[in-house]
Amino acid sequence: MLRKTLIASVLGCALSFCAMAEEVYVRVGPPRPIHERRLVSPGAGYVWTPGYHRWDSNRYVWAPGQWQRPPRPRGRWVAARWQHRPGGWVFIDGHWR
């Protein structure tokens, strides 16, 4: 049983690493960001993570911002962004630092 669990864990980590390494190139640049009105924070310690345009197979779709609690004290949110590279635009997902 322990061996099966270990194998499943290693396989799961390998698959998630491969999914993270995949980059999707979009030939059309993203639209300008939408200026969102922030709602009142749900409580102390929450951080606003702004919305962004995501690619949905054939068009951009707005993903709205939201309040989140950092995973650790003094965590800083690095916003999602589109980066222009040779061949098109690549999405860089937002993450905690």
Backbone as XML, in Angstrom:
<?xml version="1.0"?>
<chain id="A" units="angstrom">
  <residue number="1" name="MET">
    <atom name="N" x="0.822" y="-1.195" z="0.000"/>
    <atom name="CA" x="0.000" y="0.000" z="0.000"/>
    <atom name="C" x="0.864" y="1.256" z="0.000"/>
  </residue>
  <residue number="2" name="LEU">
    <atom name="N" x="1.890" y="1.291" z="0.815"/>
    <atom name="CA" x="2.783" y="2.449" z="0.886"/>
    <atom name="C" x="3.486" y="2.660" z="-0.450"/>
  </residue>
  <residue number="3" name="ARG">
    <atom name="N" x="3.881" y="1.575" z="-1.081"/>
    <atom name="CA" x="4.566" y="1.667" z="-2.372"/>
    <atom name="C" x="3.649" y="2.282" z="-3.430"/>
  </residue>
  <residue number="4" name="LYS">
    <atom name="N" x="2.384" y="1.867" z="-3.462"/>
    <atom name="CA" x="1.424" y="2.417" z="-4.429"/>
    <atom name="C" x="1.206" y="3.907" z="-4.187"/>
  </residue>
  <residue number="5" name="THR">
    <atom name="N" x="1.128" y="4.288" z="-2.916"/>
    <atom name="CA" x="0.934" y="5.692" z="-2.571"/>
    <atom name="C" x="2.137" y="6.520" z="-3.006"/>
  </residue>
  <residue number="6" name="LEU">
    <atom name="N" x="3.333" y="5.997" z="-2.772"/>
    <atom name="CA" x="4.552" y="6.699" z="-3.167"/>
    <atom name="C" x="4.628" y="6.851" z="-4.687"/>
  </residue>
  <residue number="7" name="ILE">
    <atom name="N" x="4.322" y="5.802" z="-5.421"/>
    <atom name="CA" x="4.343" y="5.850" z="-6.886"/>
    <atom name="C" x="3.315" y="6.860" z="-7.392"/>
  </residue>
  <residue number="8" name="ALA">
    <atom name="N" x="2.132" y="6.850" z="-6.817"/>
    <atom name="CA" x="1.084" y="7.794" z="-7.225"/>
    <atom name="C" x="1.506" y="9.232" z="-6.943"/>
  </residue>
  <residue number="9" name="SER">
    <atom name="N" x="2.167" y="9.465" z="-5.812"/>
    <atom name="CA" x="2.629" y="10.812" z="-5.473"/>
    <atom name="C" x="3.684" y="11.302" z="-6.448"/>
  </residue>
  <residue number="10" name="VAL">
    <atom name="N" x="4.640" y="10.449" z="-6.768"/>
    <atom name="CA" x="5.704" y="10.817" z="-7.712"/>
    <atom name="C" x="5.113" y="11.096" z="-9.088"/>
  </residue>
  <residue number="11" name="LEU">
    <atom name="N" x="4.203" y="10.242" z="-9.535"/>
    <atom name="CA" x="3.561" y="10.437" z="-10.833"/>
    <atom name="C" x="2.751" y="11.731" z="-10.849"/>
  </residue>
  <residue number="12" name="GLY">
    <atom name="N" x="2.023" y="12.009" z="-9.791"/>
    <atom name="CA" x="1.233" y="13.240" z="-9.701"/>
    <atom name="C" x="2.108" y="14.480" z="-9.760"/>
  </residue>
  <residue number="13" name="CYS">
    <atom name="N" x="3.235" y="14.464" z="-9.052"/>
    <atom name="CA" x="4.160" y="15.604" z="-9.086"/>
    <atom name="C" x="4.743" y="15.783" z="-10.483"/>
  </residue>
  <residue number="14" name="ALA">
    <atom name="N" x="5.103" y="14.687" z="-11.125"/>
    <atom name="CA" x="5.672" y="14.762" z="-12.471"/>
    <atom name="C" x="4.658" y="15.344" z="-13.451"/>
  </residue>
  <residue number="15" name="LEU">
    <atom name="N" x="3.407" y="14.917" z="-13.358"/>
    <atom name="CA" x="2.375" y="15.430" z="-14.261"/>
    <atom name="C" x="2.100" y="16.903" z="-14.016"/>
  </residue>
  <residue number="16" name="SER">
    <atom name="N" x="2.066" y="17.323" z="-12.758"/>
    <atom name="CA" x="1.802" y="18.734" z="-12.483"/>
    <atom name="C" x="2.976" y="19.595" z="-12.945"/>
  </residue>
  <residue number="17" name="PHE">
    <atom name="N" x="4.203" y="19.086" z="-12.841"/>
    <atom name="CA" x="5.370" y="19.825" z="-13.326"/>
    <atom name="C" x="5.303" y="19.984" z="-14.839"/>
  </residue>
  <residue number="18" name="CYS">
    <atom name="N" x="4.911" y="18.930" z="-15.547"/>
    <atom name="CA" x="4.788" y="19.006" z="-17.006"/>
    <atom name="C" x="3.717" y="20.009" z="-17.401"/>
  </residue>
  <residue number="19" name="ALA">
    <atom name="N" x="2.618" y="20.036" z="-16.686"/>
    <atom name="CA" x="1.538" y="20.975" z="-17.011"/>
    <atom name="C" x="1.998" y="22.406" z="-16.782"/>
  </residue>
  <residue number="20" name="MET">
    <atom name="N" x="2.806" y="22.641" z="-15.755"/>
    <atom name="CA" x="3.292" y="23.976" z="-15.485"/>
    <atom name="C" x="4.296" y="24.414" z="-16.540"/>
  </residue>
  <residue number="21" name="ALA">
    <atom name="N" x="5.059" y="23.486" z="-17.105"/>
    <atom name="CA" x="6.093" y="23.817" z="-18.069"/>
    <atom name="C" x="5.514" y="24.141" z="-19.439"/>
  </residue>
  <residue number="22" name="GLU">
    <atom name="N" x="4.276" y="23.747" z="-19.707"/>
    <atom name="CA" x="3.654" y="23.980" z="-21.002"/>
    <atom name="C" x="3.285" y="25.448" z="-21.155"/>
  </residue>
  <residue number="23" name="GLU">
    <atom name="N" x="3.667" y="26.042" z="-22.281"/>
    <atom name="CA" x="3.322" y="27.424" z="-22.577"/>
    <atom name="C" x="2.448" y="27.464" z="-23.809"/>
  </residue>
  <residue number="24" name="VAL">
    <atom name="N" x="1.415" y="28.258" z="-23.754"/>
    <atom name="CA" x="0.533" y="28.426" z="-24.895"/>
    <atom name="C" x="0.813" y="29.790" z="-25.507"/>
  </residue>
  <residue number="25" name="TYR">
    <atom name="N" x="1.124" y="29.807" z="-26.790"/>
    <atom name="CA" x="1.379" y="31.057" z="-27.495"/>
    <atom name="C" x="0.101" y="31.516" z="-28.178"/>
  </residue>
  <residue number="26" name="VAL">
    <atom name="N" x="-0.220" y="32.787" z="-28.008"/>
    <atom name="CA" x="-1.390" y="33.396" z="-28.627"/>
    <atom name="C" x="-0.871" y="34.488" z="-29.557"/>
  </residue>
  <residue number="27" name="ARG">
    <atom name="N" x="-1.295" y="34.466" z="-30.800"/>
    <atom name="CA" x="-0.794" y="35.441" z="-31.772"/>
    <atom name="C" x="-1.403" y="36.831" z="-31.607"/>
  </residue>
  <residue number="28" name="VAL">
    <atom name="N" x="-2.586" y="36.907" z="-31.034"/>
    <atom name="CA" x="-3.272" y="38.185" z="-30.842"/>
    <atom name="C" x="-2.975" y="38.700" z="-29.443"/>
  </residue>
  <residue number="29" name="GLY">
    <atom name="N" x="-2.523" y="39.938" z="-29.345"/>
    <atom name="CA" x="-2.222" y="40.516" z="-28.042"/>
    <atom name="C" x="-3.465" y="40.680" z="-27.192"/>
  </residue>
  <residue number="30" name="PRO">
    <atom name="N" x="-3.310" y="40.669" z="-25.866"/>
    <atom name="CA" x="-4.459" y="40.790" z="-24.973"/>
    <atom name="C" x="-5.049" y="42.197" z="-24.998"/>
  </residue>
  <residue number="31" name="PRO">
    <atom name="N" x="-6.357" y="42.317" z="-24.707"/>
    <atom name="CA" x="-6.963" y="43.641" z="-24.596"/>
    <atom name="C" x="-6.433" y="44.371" z="-23.359"/>
  </residue>
  <residue number="32" name="ARG">
    <atom name="N" x="-6.743" y="45.637" z="-23.281"/>
    <atom name="CA" x="-6.343" y="46.393" z="-22.088"/>
    <atom name="C" x="-7.053" y="45.818" z="-20.856"/>
  </residue>
  <residue number="33" name="PRO">
    <atom name="N" x="-6.383" y="45.866" z="-19.698"/>
    <atom name="CA" x="-7.038" y="45.369" z="-18.479"/>
    <atom name="C" x="-8.304" y="46.155" z="-18.178"/>
  </residue>
  <residue number="34" name="ILE">
    <atom name="N" x="-9.254" y="45.503" z="-17.569"/>
    <atom name="CA" x="-10.492" y="46.146" z="-17.158"/>
    <atom name="C" x="-10.274" y="46.708" z="-15.758"/>
  </residue>
  <residue number="35" name="HIS">
    <atom name="N" x="-10.645" y="47.957" z="-15.567"/>
    <atom name="CA" x="-10.506" y="48.555" z="-14.232"/>
    <atom name="C" x="-11.682" y="48.102" z="-13.385"/>
  </residue>
  <residue number="36" name="GLU">
    <atom name="N" x="-11.364" y="47.327" z="-12.372"/>
    <atom name="CA" x="-12.394" y="46.763" z="-11.505"/>
    <atom name="C" x="-12.600" y="47.620" z="-10.263"/>
  </residue>
  <residue number="37" name="ARG">
    <atom name="N" x="-13.802" y="47.599" z="-9.792"/>
    <atom name="CA" x="-14.094" y="48.244" z="-8.521"/>
    <atom name="C" x="-13.939" y="47.183" z="-7.436"/>
  </residue>
  <residue number="38" name="ARG">
    <atom name="N" x="-13.031" y="47.442" z="-6.518"/>
    <atom name="CA" x="-12.812" y="46.489" z="-5.428"/>
    <atom name="C" x="-13.948" y="46.565" z="-4.426"/>
  </residue>
  <residue number="39" name="LEU">
    <atom name="N" x="-14.415" y="45.419" z="-4.048"/>
    <atom name="CA" x="-15.401" y="45.361" z="-2.969"/>
    <atom name="C" x="-14.657" y="45.508" z="-1.652"/>
  </residue>
  <residue number="40" name="VAL">
    <atom name="N" x="-15.377" y="45.693" z="-0.596"/>
    <atom name="CA" x="-14.769" y="45.823" z="0.726"/>
    <atom name="C" x="-14.083" y="44.512" z="1.092"/>
  </residue>
  <residue number="41" name="SER">
    <atom name="N" x="-12.901" y="44.619" z="1.663"/>
    <atom name="CA" x="-12.156" y="43.430" z="2.091"/>
    <atom name="C" x="-12.989" y="42.607" z="3.077"/>
  </residue>
  <residue number="42" name="PRO">
    <atom name="N" x="-12.947" y="41.281" z="2.937"/>
    <atom name="CA" x="-13.730" y="40.448" z="3.865"/>
    <atom name="C" x="-13.146" y="40.384" z="5.268"/>
  </residue>
  <residue number="43" name="GLY">
    <atom name="N" x="-11.942" y="40.923" z="5.455"/>
    <atom name="CA" x="-11.348" y="40.898" z="6.790"/>
    <atom name="C" x="-9.891" y="41.293" z="6.767"/>
  </residue>
  <residue number="44" name="ALA">
    <atom name="N" x="-9.319" y="41.394" z="7.943"/>
    <atom name="CA" x="-7.905" y="41.746" z="8.071"/>
    <atom name="C" x="-7.031" y="40.649" z="7.471"/>
  </residue>
  <residue number="45" name="GLY">
    <atom name="N" x="-5.956" y="41.042" z="6.819"/>
    <atom name="CA" x="-5.008" y="40.080" z="6.280"/>
    <atom name="C" x="-5.286" y="39.641" z="4.854"/>
  </residue>
  <residue number="46" name="TYR">
    <atom name="N" x="-6.392" y="40.079" z="4.258"/>
    <atom name="CA" x="-6.703" y="39.713" z="2.880"/>
    <atom name="C" x="-5.973" y="40.638" z="1.911"/>
  </residue>
  <residue number="47" name="VAL">
    <atom name="N" x="-5.615" y="40.106" z="0.758"/>
    <atom name="CA" x="-4.911" y="40.863" z="-0.282"/>
    <atom name="C" x="-5.734" y="40.788" z="-1.564"/>
  </residue>
  <residue number="48" name="TRP">
    <atom name="N" x="-5.874" y="41.918" z="-2.245"/>
    <atom name="CA" x="-6.601" y="41.953" z="-3.508"/>
    <atom name="C" x="-5.716" y="41.399" z="-4.622"/>
  </residue>
  <residue number="49" name="THR">
    <atom name="N" x="-6.205" y="40.400" z="-5.341"/>
    <atom name="CA" x="-5.498" y="39.858" z="-6.501"/>
    <atom name="C" x="-6.286" y="40.302" z="-7.732"/>
  </residue>
  <residue number="50" name="PRO">
    <atom name="N" x="-5.710" y="41.205" z="-8.539"/>
    <atom name="CA" x="-6.457" y="41.799" z="-9.647"/>
    <atom name="C" x="-6.826" y="40.800" z="-10.732"/>
  </residue>
  <residue number="51" name="GLY">
    <atom name="N" x="-7.869" y="41.153" z="-11.475"/>
    <atom name="CA" x="-8.326" y="40.315" z="-12.573"/>
    <atom name="C" x="-7.369" y="40.373" z="-13.762"/>
  </residue>
  <residue number="52" name="TYR">
    <atom name="N" x="-7.617" y="39.523" z="-14.735"/>
    <atom name="CA" x="-6.759" y="39.428" z="-15.912"/>
    <atom name="C" x="-7.536" y="38.798" z="-17.060"/>
  </residue>
  <residue number="53" name="HIS">
    <atom name="N" x="-7.033" y="38.984" z="-18.256"/>
    <atom name="CA" x="-7.619" y="38.320" z="-19.413"/>
    <atom name="C" x="-6.955" y="36.959" z="-19.570"/>
  </residue>
  <residue number="54" name="ARG">
    <atom name="N" x="-7.764" y="35.910" z="-19.655"/>
    <atom name="CA" x="-7.231" y="34.566" z="-19.909"/>
    <atom name="C" x="-7.638" y="34.156" z="-21.315"/>
  </residue>
  <residue number="55" name="TRP">
    <atom name="N" x="-6.885" y="33.255" z="-21.900"/>
    <atom name="CA" x="-7.172" y="32.770" z="-23.249"/>
    <atom name="C" x="-8.082" y="31.557" z="-23.150"/>
  </residue>
  <residue number="56" name="ASP">
    <atom name="N" x="-9.191" y="31.575" z="-23.882"/>
    <atom name="CA" x="-10.170" y="30.498" z="-23.837"/>
    <atom name="C" x="-10.293" y="29.859" z="-25.226"/>
  </residue>
  <residue number="57" name="SER">
    <atom name="N" x="-9.261" y="29.215" z="-25.674"/>
    <atom name="CA" x="-9.177" y="28.499" z="-26.954"/>
    <atom name="C" x="-9.208" y="29.391" z="-28.195"/>
  </residue>
  <residue number="58" name="ASN">
    <atom name="N" x="-10.102" y="30.373" z="-28.237"/>
    <atom name="CA" x="-10.156" y="31.208" z="-29.436"/>
    <atom name="C" x="-10.452" y="32.674" z="-29.139"/>
  </residue>
  <residue number="59" name="ARG">
    <atom name="N" x="-10.480" y="33.057" z="-27.868"/>
    <atom name="CA" x="-10.727" y="34.452" z="-27.516"/>
    <atom name="C" x="-10.282" y="34.715" z="-26.079"/>
  </residue>
  <residue number="60" name="TYR">
    <atom name="N" x="-10.132" y="35.997" z="-25.758"/>
    <atom name="CA" x="-9.808" y="36.384" z="-24.396"/>
    <atom name="C" x="-11.086" y="36.501" z="-23.569"/>
  </residue>
  <residue number="61" name="VAL">
    <atom name="N" x="-11.009" y="36.062" z="-22.314"/>
    <atom name="CA" x="-12.130" y="36.132" z="-21.382"/>
    <atom name="C" x="-11.603" y="36.747" z="-20.090"/>
  </residue>
  <residue number="62" name="TRP">
    <atom name="N" x="-12.357" y="37.669" z="-19.518"/>
    <atom name="CA" x="-11.931" y="38.331" z="-18.280"/>
    <atom name="C" x="-12.163" y="37.426" z="-17.074"/>
  </residue>
  <residue number="63" name="ALA">
    <atom name="N" x="-11.111" y="37.240" z="-16.276"/>
    <atom name="CA" x="-11.200" y="36.526" z="-14.997"/>
    <atom name="C" x="-11.161" y="37.604" z="-13.912"/>
  </residue>
  <residue number="64" name="PRO">
    <atom name="N" x="-12.238" y="37.813" z="-13.175"/>
    <atom name="CA" x="-12.295" y="38.919" z="-12.219"/>
    <atom name="C" x="-11.347" y="38.746" z="-11.037"/>
  </residue>
  <residue number="65" name="GLY">
    <atom name="N" x="-10.955" y="39.888" z="-10.467"/>
    <atom name="CA" x="-10.104" y="39.878" z="-9.288"/>
    <atom name="C" x="-10.865" y="39.378" z="-8.069"/>
  </residue>
  <residue number="66" name="GLN">
    <atom name="N" x="-10.109" y="39.096" z="-7.021"/>
    <atom name="CA" x="-10.739" y="38.587" z="-5.797"/>
    <atom name="C" x="-9.842" y="38.839" z="-4.596"/>
  </residue>
  <residue number="67" name="TRP">
    <atom name="N" x="-10.423" y="38.784" z="-3.434"/>
    <atom name="CA" x="-9.666" y="38.892" z="-2.184"/>
    <atom name="C" x="-9.176" y="37.501" z="-1.800"/>
  </residue>
  <residue number="68" name="GLN">
    <atom name="N" x="-7.906" y="37.409" z="-1.412"/>
    <atom name="CA" x="-7.335" y="36.127" z="-0.974"/>
    <atom name="C" x="-6.479" y="36.341" z="0.266"/>
  </residue>
  <residue number="69" name="ARG">
    <atom name="N" x="-6.366" y="35.296" z="1.036"/>
    <atom name="CA" x="-5.445" y="35.331" z="2.187"/>
    <atom name="C" x="-4.102" y="34.763" z="1.722"/>
  </residue>
  <residue number="70" name="PRO">
    <atom name="N" x="-3.017" y="35.441" z="2.024"/>
    <atom name="CA" x="-1.702" y="34.909" z="1.657"/>
    <atom name="C" x="-1.447" y="33.564" z="2.323"/>
  </residue>
  <residue number="71" name="PRO">
    <atom name="N" x="-0.704" y="32.681" z="1.660"/>
    <atom name="CA" x="-0.427" y="31.368" z="2.239"/>
    <atom name="C" x="0.536" y="31.421" z="3.425"/>
  </residue>
  <residue number="72" name="ARG">
    <atom name="N" x="1.207" y="32.555" z="3.594"/>
    <atom name="CA" x="2.151" y="32.728" z="4.706"/>
    <atom name="C" x="2.189" y="34.213" z="5.086"/>
  </residue>
  <residue number="73" name="PRO">
    <atom name="N" x="2.632" y="34.528" z="6.291"/>
    <atom name="CA" x="2.700" y="35.934" z="6.703"/>
    <atom name="C" x="3.567" y="36.751" z="5.740"/>
  </residue>
  <residue number="74" name="ARG">
    <atom name="N" x="3.160" y="37.948" z="5.485"/>
    <atom name="CA" x="3.852" y="38.895" z="4.597"/>
    <atom name="C" x="3.983" y="38.395" z="3.162"/>
  </residue>
  <residue number="75" name="GLY">
    <atom name="N" x="3.116" y="37.471" z="2.750"/>
    <atom name="CA" x="3.129" y="37.003" z="1.366"/>
    <atom name="C" x="2.754" y="38.151" z="0.436"/>
  </residue>
  <residue number="76" name="ARG">
    <atom name="N" x="3.407" y="38.225" z="-0.709"/>
    <atom name="CA" x="3.158" y="39.294" z="-1.674"/>
    <atom name="C" x="2.668" y="38.680" z="-2.975"/>
  </residue>
  <residue number="77" name="TRP">
    <atom name="N" x="1.563" y="39.205" z="-3.527"/>
    <atom name="CA" x="0.990" y="38.699" z="-4.757"/>
    <atom name="C" x="1.689" y="39.322" z="-5.965"/>
  </residue>
  <residue number="78" name="VAL">
    <atom name="N" x="2.129" y="38.477" z="-6.889"/>
    <atom name="CA" x="2.677" y="38.928" z="-8.163"/>
    <atom name="C" x="1.581" y="38.679" z="-9.182"/>
  </residue>
  <residue number="79" name="ALA">
    <atom name="N" x="1.059" y="39.764" z="-9.781"/>
    <atom name="CA" x="-0.103" y="39.671" z="-10.663"/>
    <atom name="C" x="0.185" y="38.885" z="-11.935"/>
  </residue>
  <residue number="80" name="ALA">
    <atom name="N" x="-0.858" y="38.235" z="-12.439"/>
    <atom name="CA" x="-0.784" y="37.532" z="-13.722"/>
    <atom name="C" x="-0.521" y="38.563" z="-14.820"/>
  </residue>
  <residue number="81" name="ARG">
    <atom name="N" x="0.144" y="38.144" z="-15.891"/>
    <atom name="CA" x="0.441" y="39.077" z="-16.978"/>
    <atom name="C" x="0.670" y="38.316" z="-18.272"/>
  </residue>
  <residue number="82" name="TRP">
    <atom name="N" x="0.588" y="39.025" z="-19.368"/>
    <atom name="CA" x="0.911" y="38.492" z="-20.691"/>
    <atom name="C" x="2.260" y="39.049" z="-21.090"/>
  </residue>
  <residue number="83" name="GLN">
    <atom name="N" x="3.124" y="38.179" z="-21.582"/>
    <atom name="CA" x="4.474" y="38.590" z="-21.986"/>
    <atom name="C" x="4.638" y="38.335" z="-23.478"/>
  </residue>
  <residue number="84" name="HIS">
    <atom name="N" x="5.100" y="39.360" z="-24.190"/>
    <atom name="CA" x="5.319" y="39.208" z="-25.629"/>
    <atom name="C" x="6.663" y="38.534" z="-25.864"/>
  </residue>
  <residue number="85" name="ARG">
    <atom name="N" x="6.643" y="37.491" z="-26.679"/>
    <atom name="CA" x="7.847" y="36.745" z="-27.039"/>
    <atom name="C" x="7.825" y="36.486" z="-28.534"/>
  </residue>
  <residue number="86" name="PRO">
    <atom name="N" x="8.956" y="36.076" z="-29.099"/>
    <atom name="CA" x="8.920" y="35.702" z="-30.514"/>
    <atom name="C" x="7.890" y="34.580" z="-30.713"/>
  </residue>
  <residue number="87" name="GLY">
    <atom name="N" x="6.989" y="34.756" z="-31.627"/>
    <atom name="CA" x="5.963" y="33.741" z="-31.871"/>
    <atom name="C" x="4.617" y="34.073" z="-31.273"/>
  </residue>
  <residue number="88" name="GLY">
    <atom name="N" x="4.534" y="35.110" z="-30.419"/>
    <atom name="CA" x="3.243" y="35.477" z="-29.862"/>
    <atom name="C" x="3.308" y="35.928" z="-28.420"/>
  </residue>
  <residue number="89" name="TRP">
    <atom name="N" x="2.175" y="35.819" z="-27.762"/>
    <atom name="CA" x="2.021" y="36.225" z="-26.368"/>
    <atom name="C" x="1.904" y="34.985" z="-25.487"/>
  </residue>
  <residue number="90" name="VAL">
    <atom name="N" x="2.567" y="35.012" z="-24.331"/>
    <atom name="CA" x="2.565" y="33.893" z="-23.382"/>
    <atom name="C" x="2.010" y="34.397" z="-22.051"/>
  </residue>
  <residue number="91" name="PHE">
    <atom name="N" x="1.121" y="33.608" z="-21.452"/>
    <atom name="CA" x="0.525" y="33.967" z="-20.177"/>
    <atom name="C" x="1.415" y="33.521" z="-19.034"/>
  </residue>
  <residue number="92" name="ILE">
    <atom name="N" x="1.702" y="34.448" z="-18.122"/>
    <atom name="CA" x="2.449" y="34.155" z="-16.890"/>
    <atom name="C" x="1.446" y="34.241" z="-15.753"/>
  </residue>
  <residue number="93" name="ASP">
    <atom name="N" x="1.176" y="33.117" z="-15.114"/>
    <atom name="CA" x="0.157" y="33.061" z="-14.062"/>
    <atom name="C" x="0.576" y="33.853" z="-12.828"/>
  </residue>
  <residue number="94" name="GLY">
    <atom name="N" x="-0.404" y="34.412" z="-12.128"/>
    <atom name="CA" x="-0.124" y="35.103" z="-10.881"/>
    <atom name="C" x="0.305" y="34.101" z="-9.815"/>
  </residue>
  <residue number="95" name="HIS">
    <atom name="N" x="1.102" y="34.576" z="-8.852"/>
    <atom name="CA" x="1.587" y="33.667" z="-7.805"/>
    <atom name="C" x="1.990" y="34.468" z="-6.560"/>
  </residue>
  <residue number="96" name="TRP">
    <atom name="N" x="2.104" y="33.744" z="-5.460"/>
    <atom name="CA" x="2.544" y="34.343" z="-4.200"/>
    <atom name="C" x="4.058" y="34.299" z="-4.106"/>
  </residue>
  <residue number="97" name="ARG">
    <atom name="N" x="4.614" y="35.356" z="-3.570"/>
    <atom name="CA" x="6.057" y="35.413" z="-3.363"/>
    <atom name="C" x="6.328" y="35.574" z="-1.888"/>
  </residue>
</chain>
